[in-house]
Amino acid sequence: MSTDTTGWVAVTREDRETVGYLEPVTEDYEVVRPRTLLGHLAGEDTGFEEGEALLIARGISELAEVWVLDAGTAEEIRDLTIRELSPAGIEVADRMAAKALVDSPAHHVAWPDVEERLSRA
C-alpha cells in the first residue's frame, strides 16, 4: 500500500530538525492528522497549531527505540534499530550488530509506514 504524502506538511523545531508531519484531513488544513517521522499516527485528528505543538513536544527520540517488524507472516523480527530513514524507505537491522558496527542483513519498510509494520518492542 502506498500513501500519497504530497499534502503532508513537515513540522520542524527551531533548529530546523523535522520532527513529524501533519496530514491534512480537511482541504484547508483546519483539521490535520499528526504523524511521526515514520508515518505512524501520533495522536487524534486536531487543529493545525495543536498538531504542530504535539509533534514538537514529542521530538525524535522514538528513532532510538528498539523495534519489532511484522514481516507479513506469522513471524516477527525482533530487537531492531532504525539504520536509515528517508522518503526512499525505512531500513532496520539487528540492534546489537549495529551497536557493534557489524554488518548485518537489513530489512526495508516502505515510508511512510502507515500500516505500522514497525512497532516498539
DSSP file (Angstrom, degrees, kcal/mol; ACC not computed):
  #  RESIDUE AA STRUCTURE BP1 BP2  ACC     N-H-->O    O-->H-N    N-H-->O    O-->H-N    TCO  KAPPA ALPHA  PHI   PSI    X-CA   Y-CA   Z-CA
    1    1 A M              0   0    0      0, 0.0     2,-0.4     0, 0.0   113,-0.1   0.000 360.0 360.0 360.0 128.8    0.0    0.0    0.0
    2    2 A S        -     0   0    0    112,-0.1     2,-0.4     2,-0.0   108,-0.0  -0.887 360.0-148.3-112.4 148.9    1.4    3.4   -0.9
    3    3 A T        -     0   0    0     -2,-0.4     2,-0.7   109,-0.1   108,-0.0  -0.928  17.7-123.5-116.2 136.3    0.2    6.6    0.6
    4    4 A D        +     0   0    0     -2,-0.4     3,-0.3     1,-0.1    -2,-0.0  -0.698  31.7 174.0 -78.5 114.7    0.2   10.0   -1.2
    5    5 A T    >   +     0   0    0     -2,-0.7     3,-1.5     1,-0.2    -1,-0.1   0.265  45.1 109.1-104.4   9.9    2.2   12.3    1.1
    6    6 A T  T 3  S+     0   0    0      1,-0.3    -1,-0.2     3,-0.0    -2,-0.0   0.800  82.2  46.4 -61.5 -28.9    2.3   15.3   -1.3
    7    7 A G  T 3  S+     0   0    0     -3,-0.3    -1,-0.3    17,-0.1    -2,-0.1   0.526  86.6 114.0 -89.2  -5.7   -0.1   17.2    1.0
    8    8 A W    <   -     0   0    0     -3,-1.5     2,-0.5    15,-0.1    15,-0.2  -0.402  58.4-144.2 -68.7 140.2    1.8   16.4    4.2
    9    9 A V  E     -A   22   0A   0     13,-2.3    13,-2.3    -2,-0.1     2,-0.3  -0.923  12.5-130.3-108.6 125.1    3.5   19.3    5.9
   10   10 A A  E     -A   21   0A   0     -2,-0.5     2,-0.5    11,-0.2    11,-0.2  -0.547  16.9-147.5 -72.3 135.2    6.8   18.8    7.6
   11   11 A V  E     -A   20   0A   0      9,-2.8     8,-3.1    -2,-0.3     9,-0.9  -0.919  19.9-171.6-104.6 127.6    6.9   20.1   11.2
   12   12 A T  E     -A   18   0A   0     -2,-0.5     6,-0.2     6,-0.3    44,-0.1  -0.889  17.9-129.0-122.6 151.2   10.3   21.4   12.3
   13   13 A R    >   -     0   0    0      4,-2.3     3,-1.9    -2,-0.3    -1,-0.0  -0.225  46.2 -87.2 -80.5 179.2   11.9   22.5   15.5
   14   14 A E  T 3  S+     0   0    0      1,-0.3    -1,-0.1     2,-0.1    -2,-0.0   0.810 130.8  56.6 -58.5 -31.1   13.7   25.8   16.0
   15   15 A D  T 3  S-     0   0    0      2,-0.1    -1,-0.3     1,-0.0     3,-0.1   0.339 119.8-111.8 -85.4   9.0   16.9   24.1   14.9
   16   16 A R    <   +     0   0    0     -3,-1.9     2,-0.4     1,-0.3    -2,-0.1   0.573  68.7 146.0  72.5  14.3   15.2   23.1   11.6
   17   17 A E        -     0   0    0      1,-0.0    -4,-2.3     2,-0.0     2,-0.3  -0.691  52.6-122.6 -78.4 127.9   15.1   19.3   12.5
   18   18 A T  E     +A   12   0A   0     -2,-0.4    -6,-0.3    -6,-0.2     3,-0.1  -0.571  32.4 176.7 -72.2 131.4   12.0   17.7   11.2
   19   19 A V  E     -     0   0A   0     -8,-3.1    18,-0.4     1,-0.3     2,-0.3   0.460  57.2 -46.3-115.2  -6.3   10.0   16.1   14.0
   20   20 A G  E     -A   11   0A   0     -9,-0.9    -9,-2.8    16,-0.2     2,-0.3  -0.982  57.6 -91.3 163.9-168.2    7.0   14.8   12.1
   21   21 A Y  E     -AB  10  35A   0     14,-2.8    14,-3.1    -2,-0.3     2,-0.6  -0.960  13.8-138.1-139.1 151.9    4.3   15.6    9.6
   22   22 A L  E     -AB   9  34A   0    -13,-2.3   -13,-2.3    -2,-0.3    26,-0.0  -0.963  18.7-158.2-111.6 118.0    0.8   16.9    9.5
   23   23 A E  E     - B   0  33A   0     10,-2.5    10,-3.0    -2,-0.6     2,-0.2  -0.838  24.1-119.5 -94.2 125.0   -1.5   15.1    7.1
   24   24 A P  E     + B   0  32A   0      0, 0.0     8,-0.2     0, 0.0     3,-0.1  -0.426  30.9 177.4 -68.7 134.6   -4.5   17.2    6.0
   25   25 A V  S    S+     0   0    0      6,-2.9     2,-0.3     1,-0.2     7,-0.2   0.724  77.4  38.9 -98.6 -36.5   -7.9   15.8    6.9
   26   26 A T  S >  S-     0   0    0      5,-1.7     3,-2.0     1,-0.1    -1,-0.2  -0.854  90.0-117.4-112.0 152.8   -9.7   18.8    5.5
   27   27 A E  T 3  S+     0   0    0     -2,-0.3    -1,-0.1     1,-0.3     0, 0.0   0.799 114.6  51.6 -57.5 -32.2   -8.7   20.7    2.4
   28   28 A D  T 3  S-     0   0    0      1,-0.0    -1,-0.3    -3,-0.0     0, 0.0   0.366 110.0-120.2 -89.6   5.5   -8.0   23.9    4.2
   29   29 A Y  S <  S+     0   0    0     -3,-2.0    19,-0.3     2,-0.2    -2,-0.1   0.657  76.5 129.1  65.0  16.8   -5.7   22.1    6.8
   30   30 A E  S    S+     0   0    0      1,-0.2    18,-0.5    17,-0.1     2,-0.5   0.864  76.8  36.9 -68.0 -33.3   -8.0   23.3    9.6
   31   31 A V  E    S+ C   0  47A   0     16,-0.2    -6,-2.9    -5,-0.1    -5,-1.7  -0.985  80.4 173.6-119.7 127.6   -8.1   19.6   10.7
   32   32 A V  E     -BC  24  46A   0     14,-3.3    14,-2.6    -2,-0.5   -10,-0.0  -0.864  30.9-130.4-129.9 162.8   -4.9   17.6   10.4
   33   33 A R  E     -B   23   0A   0    -10,-3.0   -10,-2.5    -2,-0.3     2,-0.2  -0.954  27.6-136.6-114.3 111.0   -3.6   14.2   11.5
   34   34 A P  E     -B   22   0A   0      0, 0.0     8,-2.7     0, 0.0     9,-0.6  -0.477  25.4-173.6 -70.9 135.1   -0.3   14.3   13.3
   35   35 A R  E     -BD  21  41A   0    -14,-3.1   -14,-2.8     6,-0.2     6,-0.2  -0.970  19.4-123.7-130.8 144.8    2.2   11.7   12.1
   36   36 A T    >   -     0   0    0      4,-2.6     3,-1.3    -2,-0.4   -16,-0.2  -0.100  43.3 -89.4 -73.0 178.0    5.6   10.7   13.4
   37   37 A L  T 3  S+     0   0    0    -18,-0.4   -17,-0.1     1,-0.3    -1,-0.1   0.799 131.2  53.5 -59.6 -28.6    8.8   10.6   11.3
   38   38 A L  T 3  S-     0   0    0     74,-0.1    75,-3.2     2,-0.1    -1,-0.3   0.625 121.7-108.0 -80.7 -13.1    7.9    7.0   10.5
   39   39 A G  S <  S+     0   0    0     -3,-1.3    -2,-0.1     1,-0.3     2,-0.1   0.463  72.9 140.8  97.0   2.8    4.4    8.0    9.3
   40   40 A H        -     0   0    0      1,-0.1    -4,-2.6    -5,-0.1    -1,-0.3  -0.417  64.0 -92.2 -74.8 153.8    2.7    6.4   12.4
   41   41 A L  B     -D   35   0A   0     -6,-0.2    -6,-0.2    73,-0.1    -1,-0.1  -0.453  36.4-172.9 -63.4 136.2   -0.2    8.2   14.0
   42   42 A A        -     0   0    0     -8,-2.7     2,-0.3     1,-0.3    -7,-0.2   0.404  60.9 -35.6-111.4  -1.2    0.9   10.5   16.8
   43   43 A G  S    S-     0   0    0     -9,-0.6    -1,-0.3     3,-0.0     3,-0.1  -0.976  82.5 -44.6 167.8-175.7   -2.5   11.5   18.1
   44   44 A E  S    S-     0   0    0     -2,-0.3   -12,-0.1     1,-0.1    -2,-0.1  -0.310  71.8 -80.7 -72.9 159.1   -6.1   12.2   17.3
   45   45 A D        +     0   0    0    -12,-0.2     2,-0.3   -14,-0.1   -12,-0.2  -0.394  69.7 156.4 -56.8 138.9   -7.1   14.5   14.4
   46   46 A T  E     -C   32   0A   0    -14,-2.6   -14,-3.3    -3,-0.1     2,-0.1  -0.845  43.0 -61.9-153.8-178.7   -6.7   18.0   15.6
   47   47 A G  E  >  -C   31   0A   0     -2,-0.3     4,-2.5   -16,-0.2     5,-0.2  -0.357  52.4-107.7 -73.3 160.9   -6.2   21.6   14.6
   48   48 A F  H  > S+     0   0    0    -18,-0.5     4,-2.4   -19,-0.3     5,-0.2   0.935 116.9  44.0 -57.5 -53.0   -3.0   22.6   12.7
   49   49 A E  H  > S+     0   0    0      1,-0.2     4,-2.4     2,-0.2    -1,-0.2   0.876 114.2  50.2 -64.4 -37.9   -1.3   24.5   15.6
   50   50 A E  H  > S+     0   0    0      2,-0.2     4,-2.3     1,-0.2    -1,-0.2   0.906 111.5  48.7 -66.3 -41.0   -2.2   21.8   18.2
   51   51 A G  H  X S+     0   0    0     -4,-2.5     4,-2.1     2,-0.2    -2,-0.2   0.899 111.0  50.4 -64.8 -40.6   -0.8   19.1   15.9
   52   52 A E  H  X S+     0   0    0     -4,-2.4     4,-2.3    -5,-0.2    -2,-0.2   0.932 111.0  48.3 -61.8 -47.1    2.4   21.1   15.3
   53   53 A A  H  X S+     0   0    0     -4,-2.4     4,-2.3     1,-0.2    -2,-0.2   0.890 109.5  53.9 -62.1 -39.9    2.8   21.6   19.1
   54   54 A L  H  X S+     0   0    0     -4,-2.3     4,-1.9     1,-0.2    -1,-0.2   0.931 110.7  45.1 -60.0 -47.2    2.2   17.9   19.8
   55   55 A L  H  X S+     0   0    0     -4,-2.1     4,-2.1     2,-0.2    -2,-0.2   0.886 111.9  51.2 -67.9 -38.8    4.9   16.8   17.3
   56   56 A I  H  < S+     0   0    0     -4,-2.3    -1,-0.2     1,-0.2    -2,-0.2   0.910 110.9  49.4 -63.9 -40.9    7.4   19.4   18.6
   57   57 A A  H  < S+     0   0    0     -4,-2.3    -2,-0.2     1,-0.2    -1,-0.2   0.864 110.4  51.2 -65.9 -35.7    6.9   18.2   22.1
   58   58 A R  H >< S+     0   0    0     -4,-1.9     3,-0.6    -5,-0.2    -2,-0.2   0.885  89.1 179.9 -68.4 -39.7    7.3   14.5   21.0
   59   59 A G  T 3<  -     0   0    0     -4,-2.1     3,-0.2     1,-0.2    -1,-0.1  -0.322  46.8 -64.1  70.8-154.7   10.6   15.2   19.3
   60   60 A I  T >  S+     0   0    0      1,-0.1     3,-2.0    -4,-0.1     4,-0.3   0.200  91.6 114.9-118.6  13.7   12.6   12.5   17.5
   61   61 A S  G X   +     0   0    0     -3,-0.6     3,-1.9     1,-0.3     4,-0.2   0.747  62.8  75.5 -60.8 -23.4   13.5   10.2   20.4
   62   62 A E  G >  S+     0   0    0      1,-0.3     3,-1.6     2,-0.2    -1,-0.3   0.773  81.1  71.0 -61.3 -22.8   11.4    7.4   19.0
   63   63 A L  G <  S+     0   0    0     -3,-2.0    19,-0.6     1,-0.3    -1,-0.3   0.751  95.1  53.4 -64.9 -21.9   14.2    6.8   16.4
   64   64 A A  G <  S+     0   0    0     -3,-1.9    -1,-0.3    -4,-0.3    -2,-0.2   0.441  89.0 109.7 -90.4  -1.0   16.4    5.4   19.2
   65   65 A E  S <  S-     0   0    0     -3,-1.6     2,-0.4    -4,-0.2    17,-0.4  -0.158  76.7-107.2 -69.5 166.6   13.8    2.9   20.3
   66   66 A V        -     0   0    0     15,-0.1    55,-2.8    13,-0.0     2,-0.3  -0.838  44.2-155.9 -93.9 135.2   14.0   -0.9   19.9
   67   67 A W  E     -EF  80 120B   0     13,-2.6    13,-2.4    -2,-0.4     2,-0.4  -0.764  18.8-150.2-120.4 158.1   11.6   -2.1   17.2
   68   68 A V  E     - F   0 119B   0     51,-2.7    51,-2.3    -2,-0.3     2,-0.5  -0.985  17.6-146.8-122.2 135.2    9.8   -5.2   16.1
   69   69 A L  E     -EF  77 118B   0      8,-3.0     8,-2.5    -2,-0.4     2,-0.9  -0.910   8.4-141.6-107.2 124.9    9.0   -5.8   12.4
   70   70 A D  E     -E   76   0B   0     47,-2.6     6,-0.2    -2,-0.5     4,-0.1  -0.762  16.1-161.4 -78.6 108.4    5.8   -7.5   11.4
   71   71 A A        -     0   0    0      4,-1.1    -1,-0.1    -2,-0.9     3,-0.1   0.382  41.9-105.0 -79.5   5.9    7.3   -9.5    8.5
   72   72 A G  S    S+     0   0    0      1,-0.4     2,-0.2     3,-0.2    -1,-0.1   0.492  97.6  71.6  85.7   2.1    3.8  -10.1    7.0
   73   73 A T  S    S-     0   0    0      2,-0.6    -1,-0.4     0, 0.0    -2,-0.1  -0.509 110.0 -73.9-126.9-162.3    3.7  -13.7    8.1
   74   74 A A  S    S+     0   0    0     -2,-0.2     2,-0.2    -3,-0.1    -2,-0.0   0.671 107.6  85.8 -72.9 -14.9    3.3  -15.4   11.4
   75   75 A E        -     0   0    0     -4,-0.1    -4,-1.1    -5,-0.0    -2,-0.6  -0.535  60.8-158.8 -90.6 154.0    6.9  -14.4   12.3
   76   76 A E  E     -E   70   0B   0     -2,-0.2     2,-0.6    -6,-0.2    -6,-0.2  -0.945  14.9-136.8-122.1 148.9    8.1  -11.2   13.8
   77   77 A I  E     -E   69   0B   0     -8,-2.5    -8,-3.0    -2,-0.4     3,-0.2  -0.944  33.6-166.8-107.6 118.0   11.6   -9.9   13.5
   78   78 A R  E     +     0   0B   0     -2,-0.6   -10,-0.2   -10,-0.2   -11,-0.0  -0.491  50.8  35.8-105.5 168.5   12.6   -8.5   17.0
   79   79 A D  E    S+     0   0B   0      1,-0.2    16,-2.8    -2,-0.2    17,-0.4   0.923  76.5 157.2  60.0  53.1   15.3   -6.4   18.5
   80   80 A L  E     -EG  67  94B   0    -13,-2.4   -13,-2.6    14,-0.2     2,-0.3  -0.722  29.7-156.2-107.9 156.4   15.8   -4.0   15.6
   81   81 A T  E     - G   0  93B   0     12,-2.6    12,-2.0    -2,-0.3     2,-0.6  -0.938  29.8-107.2-124.9 152.5   17.2   -0.5   15.3
   82   82 A I  E     + G   0  92B   0    -19,-0.6    10,-0.3   -17,-0.4     3,-0.1  -0.706  35.9 175.0 -80.5 121.0   16.5    2.1   12.7
   83   83 A R  E     +     0   0B   0      8,-3.1     2,-0.3    -2,-0.6     9,-0.2   0.773  66.8   7.4 -94.6 -33.6   19.6    2.4   10.5
   84   84 A E  E     - G   0  91B   0      7,-1.7     7,-2.8     2,-0.1     2,-0.4  -0.992  56.6-171.8-153.1 142.8   18.2    4.8    7.9
   85   85 A L  E     + G   0  90B   0     -2,-0.3     5,-0.2     5,-0.2   -47,-0.0  -0.973  29.0 126.6-139.3 121.3   15.0    6.9    7.4
   86   86 A S  E >  S- G   0  89B   0      3,-1.8     3,-2.1    -2,-0.4    25,-0.1  -0.953  73.5 -87.1-158.8 170.9   14.2    8.8    4.2
   87   87 A P  T 3  S+     0   0    0      0, 0.0    24,-0.3     0, 0.0     3,-0.1   0.724 123.7  66.8 -59.5 -18.2   11.4    9.1    1.7
   88   88 A A  T 3  S-     0   0    0      1,-0.3     2,-0.3    22,-0.1    23,-0.0   0.680 120.5 -79.9 -74.9 -17.0   13.0    6.1    0.0
   89   89 A G  E <   -G   86   0B   0     -3,-2.1    -3,-1.8    21,-0.2     2,-0.5  -0.824  42.4 -75.2 145.0 178.2   12.1    3.9    2.9
   90   90 A I  E     -GH  85 109B   0     19,-3.2    19,-2.7    -2,-0.3     2,-0.5  -0.957  36.5-159.9-114.2 125.1   13.0    2.8    6.4
   91   91 A E  E     -GH  84 108B   0     -7,-2.8    -8,-3.1    -2,-0.5    -7,-1.7  -0.927  12.1-179.3-109.6 125.0   15.9    0.5    6.9
   92   92 A V  E     +GH  82 107B   0     15,-2.6    15,-3.0    -2,-0.5     2,-0.3  -0.900   2.5 173.6-121.6 152.2   16.1   -1.5   10.1
   93   93 A A  E     -GH  81 106B   0    -12,-2.0   -12,-2.6    -2,-0.3    13,-0.1  -0.931  47.4 -58.4-148.3 169.5   18.7   -4.0   11.3
   94   94 A D  E  >  -G   80   0B   0     11,-0.5     4,-2.1    -2,-0.3   -14,-0.2  -0.308  46.7-141.9 -53.9 126.6   19.7   -6.1   14.3
   95   95 A R  H  > S+     0   0    0    -16,-2.8     4,-2.2     1,-0.2     5,-0.2   0.901  95.9  46.4 -63.0 -46.0   20.2   -3.7   17.2
   96   96 A M  H  > S+     0   0    0    -17,-0.4     4,-1.8     1,-0.2    -1,-0.2   0.892 112.5  49.8 -69.1 -38.9   23.2   -5.4   18.8
   97   97 A A  H  4>S+     0   0    0      1,-0.2     5,-3.1     2,-0.2    -1,-0.2   0.904 110.8  50.6 -65.2 -39.8   25.0   -5.9   15.5
   98   98 A A  H ><5S+     0   0    0     -4,-2.1     3,-1.2     1,-0.2    -2,-0.2   0.898 108.5  51.9 -64.8 -40.1   24.5   -2.2   14.6
   99   99 A K  H 3<5S+     0   0    0     -4,-2.2    -1,-0.2     1,-0.3    -2,-0.2   0.874 111.9  46.4 -61.9 -36.8   25.9   -1.2   18.0
  100  100 A A  T 3<5S-     0   0    0     -4,-1.8    -1,-0.3    -5,-0.2    -2,-0.2   0.389 114.0-120.3 -86.8   3.6   29.0   -3.3   17.4
  101  101 A L  T < 5 +     0   0    0     -3,-1.2     2,-0.4     1,-0.2    -3,-0.2   0.823  62.7 149.7  58.8  33.3   29.3   -1.9   13.9
  102  102 A V      < -     0   0    0     -5,-3.1    -1,-0.2    -6,-0.2     2,-0.2  -0.823  53.2-113.6 -96.0 133.6   28.9   -5.4   12.5
  103  103 A D        +     0   0    0     -2,-0.4    -5,-0.0    -3,-0.1    -1,-0.0  -0.477  45.8 170.3 -66.9 131.7   27.3   -5.6    9.1
  104  104 A S        -     0   0    0     -2,-0.2    -3,-0.0   -10,-0.0     0, 0.0  -0.958  41.9 -80.5-139.8 157.8   24.0   -7.4    9.3
  105  105 A P        -     0   0    0      0, 0.0   -11,-0.5     0, 0.0     2,-0.3  -0.309  47.0-142.3 -59.9 139.0   21.1   -8.0    7.0
  106  106 A A  E     -H   93   0B   0    -13,-0.1     2,-0.4   -15,-0.0   -13,-0.2  -0.724   3.3-145.8-101.8 153.8   18.8   -5.0    6.7
  107  107 A H  E     -H   92   0B   0    -15,-3.0   -15,-2.6    -2,-0.3     2,-0.5  -0.959  14.3-143.4-117.2 138.2   15.1   -5.1    6.4
  108  108 A H  E     -H   91   0B   0     -2,-0.4     2,-0.4   -17,-0.2   -17,-0.2  -0.870  14.8-174.7-109.3 133.1   13.3   -2.5    4.3
  109  109 A V  E     -H   90   0B   0    -19,-2.7   -19,-3.2    -2,-0.5     4,-0.1  -0.986  32.0-111.8-122.9 134.1    9.9   -0.9    5.2
  110  110 A A        -     0   0    0     -2,-0.4   -21,-0.2   -21,-0.2   -22,-0.1  -0.360  44.3 -97.1 -64.2 141.9    8.2    1.5    2.8
  111  111 A W  S    S+     0   0    0    -24,-0.3  -108,-0.1     1,-0.1   -72,-0.1  -0.904 106.2  40.4-105.0 136.8    7.9    5.1    4.0
  112  112 A P  S    S-     0   0    0      0, 0.0     2,-1.8     0, 0.0     3,-0.3   0.545  78.1-153.1 -79.1 148.9    5.6    6.2    5.4
  113  113 A D    >   +     0   0    0    -75,-3.2     3,-1.7     1,-0.2     5,-0.2  -0.442  36.2 152.5 -85.6  63.1    4.8    3.2    7.5
  114  114 A V  T 3  S+     0   0    0     -2,-1.8    -1,-0.2     1,-0.3   -73,-0.1   0.725  70.2  59.2 -69.5 -19.9    1.1    3.9    7.7
  115  115 A E  T 3  S-     0   0    0     -3,-0.3    -1,-0.3  -114,-0.1    -2,-0.1   0.539 106.7-132.4 -81.3  -5.9    0.3    0.2    8.2
  116  116 A E    <   +     0   0    0     -3,-1.7    -2,-0.1   -78,-0.1    -3,-0.0   0.916  46.1 161.4  52.4  51.3    2.6    0.4   11.2
  117  117 A R        +     0   0    0    -48,-0.1   -47,-2.6   -46,-0.0     2,-0.4   0.791  64.1  66.5 -66.0 -27.7    4.6   -2.7   10.4
  118  118 A L  E     +F   69   0B   0    -49,-0.2     2,-0.3    -5,-0.2   -49,-0.2  -0.812  67.9 171.9 -93.9 134.3    7.2   -1.4   12.8
  119  119 A S  E     -F   68   0B   0    -51,-2.3   -51,-2.7    -2,-0.4     2,-0.1  -0.971  39.4 -93.3-137.5 155.1    6.2   -1.3   16.5
  120  120 A R  E      F   67   0B   0     -2,-0.3   -53,-0.3   -53,-0.2   -58,-0.0  -0.414 360.0 360.0 -67.0 141.5    8.1   -0.6   19.6
  121  121 A A              0   0    0    -55,-2.8    -1,-0.1   -41,-0.1   -54,-0.1   0.479 360.0 360.0 -71.6 360.0    9.5   -3.6   21.3
